């Protein structure tokens, strides 16, 4: 049985997703069969570009379709909650681009809806599935670097794009570059921190453009994370253990994000 995907939005990031999906050799019996956008002409153009058979001029129209099993949501950040809710309540599984929502209350609501509807819901933290992350986790589990006590990670780039700088687009350094850093800390330590301390800088619209985050864990473990959208940082993470360390370069993520 073919798993039928619908693409929500005709933005560039959705094109990136479709291209990656179609180039993956091991996707099995899955196919992208539809795209929806608020503008029917844009949806049609996207469908023609990517050889997609169905296109819809509204998100509700595709949500009501019986030809879709799961959707990828690549719309702007502020629309993630409403769109994910729309598709979950219409019986569709959901893979949503980062950030899943704009706040934890929206996230909690979506999780409740997904459980009630018995639908799959996932935030698209694609870096979790990269070979570098998987190899790093294997090395840590093997004990080669001993007990992990400290993580230092920096991710910063210069950009003036609206989705990074304007509040109405859901702009935020912590929801863009910072999201990769926070999920990495969770990936490494496998637990929530016992304390969180943050200092940062806001632009004239009140959007955060940088922050330094210090996460404290049980047993004296710590993560220091720096995100920035006005400076290019060294863009790497180092995991320190009692017997050694592992360094991962973020350059691939950097190129993807800008």
NUFI-876525 format. One line per 5 residues: number of its first residue (from 1); their letters; for each residue x, y, z of N, C-alpha, C. Coordinates in nm, 2 decimals. Atoms other than C-alpha are relative to their C-alpha. Layout:
N
NUM) A) X Y Z X Y Z X Y Z | ...
# end
This chain:
258
1) XXXXX) 0.08 -0.12 0.00 0.00 0.00 0.00 0.09 0.12 0.00 | -0.07 -0.12 0.02 0.14 0.33 -0.11 -0.04 0.11 0.11 | 0.02 -0.11 -0.09 0.18 0.60 0.16 0.00 0.13 -0.08 | 0.01 -0.12 0.09 0.06 0.92 -0.01 0.02 0.13 0.08 | -0.04 -0.12 -0.07 0.22 1.25 0.09 -0.07 0.12 -0.07
6) XXXXX) 0.04 -0.13 0.04 0.07 1.60 0.06 0.10 0.11 0.05 | -0.09 -0.11 -0.04 0.29 1.91 0.07 -0.08 0.13 0.03 | 0.08 -0.12 -0.05 0.15 2.21 0.27 0.09 0.12 -0.02 | -0.07 -0.12 0.03 0.28 2.53 0.12 0.09 -0.02 -0.12 | -0.09 0.02 0.12 0.48 2.60 -0.20 0.13 0.08 0.02
11) XXXXX) -0.12 -0.07 -0.03 0.77 2.77 -0.03 0.13 -0.08 -0.04 | -0.13 0.06 0.05 1.14 2.70 -0.12 0.03 -0.12 0.09 | -0.03 0.12 -0.09 1.18 2.47 0.19 -0.08 -0.12 -0.04 | 0.08 0.11 0.05 0.90 2.26 0.05 0.06 -0.06 -0.13 | -0.07 0.05 0.12 1.08 2.23 -0.28 0.12 -0.09 0.04
16) XXXXX) -0.11 0.07 -0.06 1.39 2.12 -0.08 -0.04 -0.14 0.05 | 0.06 0.12 -0.06 1.18 1.86 0.10 -0.03 -0.10 -0.11 | 0.04 0.09 0.11 1.04 1.72 -0.23 0.12 -0.05 -0.07 | -0.12 0.05 0.06 1.38 1.70 -0.39 0.07 -0.10 0.08 | -0.07 0.10 -0.08 1.53 1.52 -0.10 -0.08 -0.13 0.01
21) XXXXX) 0.09 0.11 0.00 1.23 1.29 -0.08 0.02 -0.09 -0.12 | -0.01 0.07 0.12 1.25 1.20 -0.44 0.13 -0.06 -0.03 | -0.13 0.05 0.02 1.62 1.14 -0.44 0.05 -0.11 0.09 | -0.04 0.10 -0.10 1.62 0.91 -0.14 -0.03 -0.14 -0.06 | 0.02 0.13 0.06 1.67 0.55 -0.25 -0.08 -0.10 0.08
26) XXXXX) 0.06 0.10 -0.09 1.52 0.37 0.05 -0.14 0.05 0.05 | 0.13 -0.05 -0.05 1.18 0.55 0.08 -0.11 -0.11 0.00 | 0.10 0.10 0.01 0.99 0.23 0.00 -0.12 0.04 -0.08 | 0.13 -0.03 0.07 0.63 0.25 -0.11 -0.06 0.13 0.04 | 0.05 -0.13 -0.04 0.58 0.62 -0.06 0.01 0.09 -0.13
31) XXXXX) 0.01 -0.09 0.12 0.49 0.90 -0.31 -0.06 0.13 0.04 | 0.05 -0.13 -0.02 0.43 1.27 -0.30 -0.11 0.02 -0.11 | 0.11 0.00 0.09 0.09 1.30 -0.47 -0.08 0.14 -0.01 | 0.08 -0.12 0.00 -0.04 1.65 -0.39 0.08 0.12 0.07 | -0.06 -0.12 -0.06 0.05 2.01 -0.29 -0.12 0.10 0.02
36) XXXXX) 0.10 -0.10 -0.02 -0.17 2.28 -0.14 0.07 0.14 0.04 | -0.05 -0.14 -0.03 -0.11 2.66 -0.12 -0.12 0.09 0.01 | 0.11 -0.09 -0.01 -0.32 2.96 -0.04 -0.03 0.06 -0.14 | 0.02 -0.04 0.14 -0.27 3.06 -0.41 0.00 -0.12 -0.09 | 0.02 0.11 0.09 -0.40 2.81 -0.66 0.11 0.00 -0.11
41) XXXXX) -0.10 -0.01 0.11 -0.16 2.93 -0.93 0.14 -0.04 0.05 | -0.13 0.04 -0.06 0.14 2.88 -0.70 0.00 -0.15 0.02 | 0.01 0.15 -0.02 0.02 2.53 -0.61 0.02 -0.07 -0.13 | -0.01 0.06 0.13 -0.02 2.45 -0.98 0.15 0.00 -0.05 | -0.14 -0.01 0.04 0.33 2.58 -1.06 0.09 -0.09 0.07
46) XXXXX) -0.08 0.10 -0.08 0.48 2.38 -0.78 -0.02 -0.14 -0.04 | 0.03 0.13 0.04 0.30 2.07 -0.89 0.06 -0.03 -0.14 | -0.06 0.02 0.13 0.42 2.11 -1.25 0.15 -0.01 0.01 | -0.15 0.01 -0.01 0.78 2.17 -1.14 0.04 -0.13 0.06 | -0.04 0.12 -0.06 0.79 1.86 -0.93 -0.08 -0.12 -0.04
51) XXXXX) 0.08 0.11 0.06 0.56 1.64 -1.14 -0.09 -0.07 0.10 | 0.10 0.04 -0.10 0.29 1.62 -0.87 -0.13 0.00 -0.06 | 0.13 0.01 0.08 -0.05 1.50 -0.99 -0.11 0.09 0.05 | 0.11 -0.07 -0.05 -0.28 1.69 -0.76 0.05 0.13 0.06 | -0.03 -0.13 -0.06 -0.28 2.06 -0.65 -0.13 0.06 0.05
56) XXXXX) 0.12 -0.06 -0.06 -0.52 2.25 -0.43 0.03 0.15 0.03 | -0.01 -0.14 -0.02 -0.58 2.62 -0.39 -0.04 0.05 0.14 | 0.02 -0.03 -0.14 -0.66 2.60 -0.02 0.05 -0.12 0.09 | -0.04 0.11 -0.09 -0.53 2.40 0.28 -0.11 -0.08 0.04 | 0.12 0.08 -0.04 -0.88 2.30 0.38 -0.04 -0.10 -0.11
61) XXXXX) 0.04 0.09 0.12 -0.94 2.15 0.03 0.08 -0.12 0.01 | -0.09 0.12 -0.01 -0.64 1.92 0.07 -0.03 -0.08 0.12 | 0.03 0.07 -0.13 -0.73 1.84 0.43 -0.12 -0.09 -0.02 | 0.12 0.07 0.02 -1.07 1.72 0.31 0.02 -0.12 -0.10 | -0.02 0.10 0.10 -0.92 1.50 0.04 0.02 -0.14 0.06
66) XXXXX) -0.02 0.14 -0.04 -0.93 1.12 0.07 0.12 -0.06 -0.07 | -0.12 0.05 0.08 -0.62 1.09 -0.15 0.13 0.02 0.07 | -0.12 -0.04 -0.07 -0.37 1.20 0.12 0.00 -0.08 0.13 | -0.01 0.07 -0.12 -0.24 0.99 0.41 0.08 0.08 0.11 | -0.09 -0.07 -0.09 0.03 1.22 0.56 0.05 0.13 -0.07
71) XXXXX) -0.04 -0.12 0.06 0.14 1.58 0.51 0.13 0.05 0.06 | -0.11 -0.08 -0.04 0.46 1.78 0.53 -0.04 0.14 0.00 | 0.04 -0.14 -0.01 0.40 2.13 0.66 0.13 0.09 0.00 | -0.12 -0.09 0.01 0.66 2.39 0.54 -0.04 0.14 -0.01 | 0.04 -0.14 0.00 0.46 2.71 0.59 0.08 0.07 0.10
76) XXXXX) -0.07 -0.08 -0.09 0.59 3.00 0.79 -0.04 -0.04 0.15 | 0.01 0.04 -0.14 0.63 2.95 1.17 -0.14 0.02 0.06 | 0.13 -0.03 -0.08 0.31 3.12 1.30 -0.12 -0.08 -0.05 | 0.11 0.07 0.05 0.09 2.90 1.08 0.01 -0.15 0.04 | -0.02 0.15 -0.02 0.23 2.56 1.20 -0.11 -0.06 0.09
81) XXXXX) 0.10 0.06 -0.10 -0.02 2.51 1.49 -0.13 -0.02 -0.07 | 0.13 0.02 0.07 -0.34 2.58 1.29 0.00 -0.10 -0.11 | 0.00 0.10 0.11 -0.23 2.38 0.99 0.02 -0.14 0.05 | -0.02 0.14 -0.06 -0.11 2.08 1.20 -0.14 -0.04 0.06 | 0.13 0.03 -0.06 -0.44 2.09 1.39 -0.10 -0.03 -0.11
86) XXXXX) 0.10 0.03 0.11 -0.64 2.11 1.06 0.02 -0.14 -0.06 | -0.03 0.13 0.07 -0.47 1.80 0.91 -0.02 -0.11 0.10 | 0.02 0.10 -0.10 -0.47 1.60 1.23 -0.15 -0.03 0.02 | 0.14 0.02 -0.02 -0.84 1.65 1.28 -0.07 -0.04 -0.13 | 0.05 0.05 0.12 -0.90 1.56 0.92 0.06 -0.14 -0.04
91) XXXXX) -0.04 0.14 0.01 -0.74 1.22 0.97 0.14 -0.02 -0.07 | -0.13 0.01 0.06 -0.39 1.30 0.83 0.11 -0.01 0.10 | -0.13 -0.01 -0.08 -0.05 1.22 0.98 0.07 0.12 -0.03 | -0.06 -0.13 0.02 0.17 1.52 1.02 0.15 0.00 0.03 | -0.14 -0.03 -0.02 0.54 1.59 0.97 0.01 0.15 -0.02
96) XXXXX) 0.00 -0.14 0.00 0.59 1.96 1.06 0.14 0.06 0.01 | -0.13 -0.06 -0.01 0.89 2.17 0.99 0.03 0.07 0.13 | -0.03 -0.07 -0.12 1.08 2.32 1.28 -0.02 0.15 -0.01 | 0.04 0.06 -0.12 0.97 2.48 1.50 -0.15 -0.05 -0.01 | 0.14 0.06 0.01 0.66 2.27 1.56 -0.11 0.10 0.03
101) XXXXX) 0.09 -0.11 -0.03 0.48 2.56 1.72 0.07 0.12 0.06 | -0.06 -0.12 -0.05 0.54 2.91 1.86 0.02 0.00 0.15 | -0.02 0.01 -0.15 0.51 2.81 2.23 -0.04 -0.14 0.05 | 0.03 0.13 -0.06 0.47 2.51 2.46 -0.14 -0.04 0.01 | 0.14 0.02 -0.01 0.10 2.55 2.50 -0.06 -0.06 -0.13
106) XXXXX) 0.04 0.05 0.13 0.04 2.50 2.13 0.05 -0.14 -0.02 | -0.05 0.13 0.01 0.27 2.20 2.13 -0.08 -0.10 0.08 | 0.07 0.09 -0.09 0.09 2.04 2.42 -0.14 -0.03 -0.06 | 0.13 0.01 0.06 -0.24 2.10 2.24 0.00 -0.10 -0.12 | -0.01 0.09 0.12 -0.12 1.93 1.92 0.02 -0.14 0.04
111) XXXXX) -0.03 0.14 -0.04 0.01 1.63 2.11 -0.13 -0.06 0.05 | 0.13 0.05 -0.05 -0.33 1.59 2.28 -0.09 -0.03 -0.12 | 0.09 0.02 0.12 -0.51 1.62 1.94 0.05 -0.13 -0.07 | -0.06 0.12 0.07 -0.27 1.36 1.78 -0.04 -0.13 0.07 | 0.03 0.12 -0.08 -0.33 1.12 2.06 -0.15 -0.03 -0.01
116) XXXXX) 0.14 0.02 0.01 -0.71 1.17 2.04 -0.04 -0.06 -0.14 | 0.03 0.04 0.14 -0.71 1.13 1.66 0.07 -0.13 -0.04 | -0.08 0.12 0.03 -0.46 0.84 1.68 0.08 0.02 -0.13 | -0.08 -0.04 0.12 -0.24 1.02 1.42 0.14 0.02 0.04 | -0.15 -0.02 -0.02 0.14 1.04 1.39 0.03 0.15 -0.01
121) XXXXX) -0.04 -0.14 0.00 0.28 1.38 1.47 0.15 0.01 0.03 | -0.14 -0.01 -0.01 0.65 1.47 1.43 0.05 0.14 -0.04 | -0.08 -0.12 0.04 0.87 1.78 1.43 0.11 -0.04 -0.09 | -0.10 0.04 0.10 1.11 1.78 1.13 0.14 0.03 0.04 | -0.14 -0.03 -0.04 1.44 1.78 1.32 0.09 -0.10 -0.08
126) XXXXX) -0.07 0.09 0.09 1.62 1.63 1.03 0.14 -0.03 0.04 | -0.14 0.02 -0.04 1.97 1.67 1.18 0.01 -0.13 0.09 | 0.00 0.12 -0.08 1.88 1.39 1.42 0.03 -0.13 -0.08 | -0.02 0.12 0.08 1.90 1.14 1.13 0.12 0.01 -0.09 | -0.12 0.00 0.09 2.22 1.25 0.97 0.11 -0.10 0.05
131) XXXXX) -0.11 0.09 -0.03 2.52 1.01 0.96 0.09 0.05 0.12 | -0.08 -0.05 -0.10 2.72 1.24 1.18 -0.06 -0.02 0.14 | 0.06 0.01 -0.13 2.47 1.24 1.47 -0.01 -0.15 0.04 | 0.02 0.14 -0.03 2.41 0.86 1.44 0.14 -0.06 0.04 | -0.13 0.04 -0.03 2.79 0.80 1.45 0.04 0.05 0.14
136) XXXXX) -0.04 -0.05 -0.13 2.84 1.03 1.74 -0.07 -0.07 0.11 | 0.07 0.07 -0.10 2.57 0.86 1.94 0.06 -0.14 0.02 | -0.06 0.13 -0.01 2.73 0.52 1.87 0.13 0.01 0.08 | -0.13 -0.01 -0.07 3.07 0.64 1.99 -0.02 0.03 0.15 | 0.03 -0.03 -0.14 2.92 0.78 2.31 -0.05 -0.12 0.07
141) XXXXX) 0.05 0.12 -0.06 2.73 0.46 2.38 0.11 -0.10 0.02 | -0.11 0.10 -0.01 3.05 0.26 2.33 0.09 0.03 0.12 | -0.09 -0.04 -0.12 3.22 0.45 2.62 0.13 0.05 -0.04 | -0.13 -0.04 0.04 3.51 0.56 2.41 0.05 0.13 0.06 | -0.04 -0.12 -0.05 3.50 0.91 2.54 -0.04 0.01 0.15
146) XXXXX) 0.03 0.00 -0.14 3.40 0.81 2.89 -0.14 0.06 0.03 | 0.12 -0.06 -0.04 3.12 0.98 3.08 -0.01 0.14 -0.05 | 0.02 -0.13 0.06 2.98 1.29 2.90 -0.04 0.10 0.11 | 0.03 -0.10 -0.10 2.99 1.59 3.13 -0.02 0.14 -0.05 | 0.01 -0.14 0.05 3.00 1.90 2.90 -0.03 0.00 -0.15
151) XXXXX) 0.02 -0.02 0.14 2.86 2.01 2.57 0.01 0.15 -0.03 | -0.01 -0.13 0.05 2.96 2.33 2.39 -0.04 0.01 -0.14 | 0.04 0.00 0.14 2.78 2.42 2.07 -0.03 0.15 -0.04 | 0.02 -0.14 0.05 2.77 2.74 1.86 -0.05 -0.01 -0.15 | 0.06 -0.01 0.13 2.55 2.81 1.56 -0.05 0.14 -0.03
156) XXXXX) 0.03 -0.13 0.03 2.54 3.15 1.41 0.03 0.04 -0.15 | -0.02 -0.05 0.14 2.51 3.32 1.06 -0.07 0.13 -0.01 | 0.06 -0.13 0.02 2.43 3.66 0.93 -0.11 0.00 -0.11 | 0.11 -0.01 0.09 2.10 3.72 0.76 -0.10 0.11 0.03 | 0.10 -0.10 -0.02 1.84 3.99 0.71 -0.14 -0.04 -0.06
161) XXXXX) 0.12 0.05 0.06 1.56 3.77 0.57 -0.12 0.02 0.10 | 0.11 -0.03 -0.08 1.21 3.85 0.69 -0.04 -0.11 0.10 | 0.04 0.11 -0.09 1.15 3.50 0.84 0.10 -0.01 0.12 | -0.09 -0.01 -0.11 1.45 3.57 1.07 -0.01 0.12 0.08 | 0.00 -0.14 -0.06 1.40 3.94 1.15 -0.13 0.06 0.04
166) XXXXX) 0.13 -0.07 -0.03 1.03 4.02 1.15 -0.10 -0.09 0.09 | 0.09 0.07 -0.10 0.79 3.93 1.43 -0.12 -0.07 -0.06 | 0.12 0.05 0.06 0.49 3.87 1.21 0.03 -0.13 -0.08 | -0.04 0.13 0.06 0.68 3.58 1.04 0.04 -0.10 0.10 | -0.04 0.10 -0.11 0.75 3.41 1.37 0.15 -0.01 0.01
171) XXXXX) -0.15 0.00 0.00 1.12 3.52 1.35 0.05 -0.02 0.14 | -0.06 0.03 -0.13 1.35 3.41 1.63 0.13 -0.07 -0.02 | -0.12 0.07 0.00 1.71 3.31 1.67 -0.01 -0.13 0.07 | 0.01 0.12 -0.08 1.61 3.05 1.93 -0.09 -0.10 -0.07 | 0.09 0.10 0.07 1.34 2.90 1.70 0.06 -0.04 -0.13
176) XXXXX) -0.07 0.04 0.12 1.58 2.88 1.41 0.13 -0.06 0.03 | -0.13 0.05 -0.03 1.95 2.84 1.48 0.00 -0.07 0.14 | 0.00 0.05 -0.13 1.89 2.78 1.85 -0.07 -0.13 0.02 | 0.07 0.13 -0.01 1.65 2.49 1.79 0.09 -0.12 -0.02 | -0.09 0.11 0.03 1.93 2.28 1.65 0.09 -0.02 0.12
181) XXXXX) -0.08 0.01 -0.12 2.14 2.35 1.96 -0.07 -0.07 0.12 | 0.07 0.05 -0.11 1.87 2.27 2.21 -0.03 -0.15 -0.02 | 0.03 0.14 0.02 1.77 1.94 2.04 0.13 -0.08 0.01 | -0.12 0.07 -0.01 2.14 1.85 2.03 0.03 -0.03 0.15 | -0.02 0.03 -0.14 2.16 1.89 2.41 -0.09 -0.11 0.05
186) XXXXX) 0.09 0.11 -0.04 1.86 1.67 2.45 0.05 -0.13 -0.05 | -0.05 0.12 0.06 2.01 1.42 2.21 0.12 -0.06 0.07 | -0.12 0.05 -0.07 2.33 1.40 2.41 -0.03 -0.04 0.14 | 0.02 0.03 -0.15 2.21 1.41 2.77 -0.13 -0.09 0.02 | 0.12 0.09 -0.01 1.87 1.22 2.71 -0.08 0.03 0.12
191) XXXXX) 0.08 -0.04 -0.11 1.71 1.42 2.99 -0.02 0.15 0.00 | 0.03 -0.14 -0.01 1.56 1.76 3.07 0.10 0.06 0.10 | -0.09 -0.07 -0.09 1.79 2.01 3.24 -0.07 0.04 0.13 | 0.06 -0.04 -0.13 1.73 2.09 3.61 -0.01 0.16 0.01 | 0.01 -0.14 0.00 1.79 2.46 3.54 0.04 0.06 -0.14
196) XXXXX) -0.03 -0.07 0.13 1.80 2.70 3.24 0.03 0.14 0.02 | -0.03 -0.15 -0.01 1.97 3.04 3.22 0.04 0.05 -0.14 | -0.01 -0.06 0.14 1.95 3.26 2.91 0.03 0.15 0.01 | -0.01 -0.15 0.03 2.08 3.60 2.81 0.01 0.02 -0.15 | 0.01 -0.02 0.14 2.02 3.75 2.47 -0.02 0.14 -0.04
201) XXXXX) 0.01 -0.14 0.06 1.97 4.05 2.24 -0.12 0.00 -0.09 | 0.12 -0.01 0.08 1.65 4.17 2.08 0.02 0.11 -0.11 | 0.00 -0.11 0.09 1.61 4.38 1.76 -0.11 0.10 0.02 | 0.10 -0.10 -0.02 1.39 4.68 1.72 -0.14 -0.04 0.00 | 0.14 0.06 -0.01 1.08 4.46 1.67 -0.02 -0.09 0.12
206) XXXXX) 0.01 0.09 -0.12 1.15 4.27 1.99 0.02 -0.15 -0.03 | -0.03 0.14 0.04 1.27 3.96 1.80 0.14 -0.03 0.05 | -0.13 0.03 -0.05 1.56 3.78 1.96 0.10 -0.03 -0.12 | -0.10 0.02 0.11 1.87 3.78 1.73 0.12 -0.08 0.05 | -0.11 0.08 -0.06 2.11 3.61 1.97 -0.03 -0.04 0.14
211) XXXXX) 0.01 0.04 -0.14 2.13 3.42 2.29 0.11 -0.10 0.04 | -0.08 0.10 -0.06 2.36 3.23 2.52 -0.08 -0.08 0.10 | 0.08 0.08 -0.08 2.20 2.94 2.69 0.08 -0.10 0.08 | -0.08 0.09 -0.09 2.34 2.75 2.99 -0.10 -0.10 0.06 | 0.08 0.10 -0.06 2.17 2.42 3.08 0.07 -0.08 0.10
216) XXXXX) -0.06 0.07 -0.11 2.25 2.25 3.41 -0.07 -0.13 0.02 | 0.06 0.14 -0.02 2.19 1.87 3.45 0.05 -0.06 0.13 | -0.04 0.07 -0.12 2.22 1.63 3.74 0.14 -0.05 -0.02 | -0.14 0.05 0.00 2.57 1.52 3.84 0.10 0.10 -0.05 | -0.09 -0.10 0.04 2.73 1.85 3.74 0.02 0.01 -0.15
221) XXXXX) -0.01 -0.01 0.14 2.67 1.81 3.37 -0.05 0.13 -0.05 | 0.04 -0.13 0.05 2.63 2.12 3.16 0.01 0.01 -0.15 | 0.00 -0.03 0.14 2.56 2.25 2.81 0.00 0.15 -0.01 | 0.00 -0.14 0.03 2.66 2.60 2.69 -0.02 0.02 -0.15 | 0.04 -0.01 0.14 2.49 2.70 2.37 -0.01 0.14 -0.05
226) XXXXX) 0.01 -0.14 0.05 2.53 3.01 2.16 -0.06 0.00 -0.14 | 0.06 -0.01 0.13 2.30 3.10 1.87 0.00 0.15 -0.04 | -0.01 -0.13 0.05 2.32 3.41 1.65 -0.05 0.02 -0.14 | 0.04 -0.02 0.14 2.16 3.56 1.34 0.06 0.13 -0.05 | -0.07 -0.12 0.05 2.39 3.86 1.31 0.15 -0.02 -0.01
231) XXXXX) -0.14 0.03 0.01 2.73 3.69 1.33 0.01 -0.14 -0.05 | -0.03 0.14 0.03 2.88 3.38 1.17 0.10 -0.05 0.11 | -0.08 0.06 -0.11 3.01 3.17 1.46 0.08 -0.11 -0.06 | -0.08 0.12 0.05 3.24 2.87 1.44 -0.08 -0.11 -0.04 | 0.09 0.10 0.05 2.94 2.65 1.38 0.04 -0.14 0.02
236) XXXXX) -0.03 0.14 -0.04 3.04 2.34 1.56 -0.03 -0.03 0.14 | 0.04 0.04 -0.14 2.96 2.14 1.87 0.11 -0.10 0.04 | -0.09 0.09 -0.06 3.20 1.96 2.10 -0.06 -0.07 0.12 | 0.04 0.08 -0.12 3.10 1.68 2.34 0.12 -0.04 0.07 | -0.11 0.03 -0.08 3.34 1.64 2.62 -0.03 -0.11 0.10
241) XXXXX) 0.01 0.11 -0.09 3.38 1.31 2.81 0.12 -0.01 0.09 | -0.11 0.01 -0.09 3.61 1.20 3.09 0.12 -0.07 -0.07 | -0.11 0.06 0.07 3.82 1.01 2.83 0.03 0.06 -0.13 | -0.02 -0.06 0.13 3.80 1.23 2.52 -0.11 0.09 -0.04 | 0.11 -0.09 0.05 3.58 1.45 2.31 -0.03 -0.03 -0.15
246) XXXXX) 0.04 0.01 0.14 3.39 1.45 1.98 -0.05 0.14 -0.05 | 0.04 -0.13 0.06 3.35 1.76 1.75 -0.08 -0.03 -0.13 | 0.08 0.01 0.12 3.08 1.79 1.49 -0.01 0.14 -0.06 | 0.01 -0.13 0.07 3.08 2.07 1.23 -0.14 0.02 -0.05 | 0.13 -0.03 0.04 2.75 2.24 1.16 -0.02 0.06 -0.14
251) XXXXX) 0.00 -0.07 0.12 2.84 2.37 0.82 -0.12 -0.04 -0.10 | 0.11 0.04 0.09 2.58 2.16 0.63 -0.13 0.06 0.05 | 0.13 -0.06 -0.06 2.30 2.28 0.87 0.00 0.15 -0.03 | -0.01 -0.15 0.03 2.43 2.64 0.82 -0.05 0.03 -0.14 | 0.03 -0.03 0.14 2.40 2.62 0.44 -0.15 -0.03 -0.02
256) XXX) 0.15 0.03 0.01 2.05 2.46 0.47 -0.08 0.12 0.05 | 0.08 -0.10 -0.07 1.92 2.73 0.70 -0.01 0.13 -0.07 | 0.00 -0.14 0.06 2.02 3.04 0.51 -0.03 -0.01 -0.15
# end
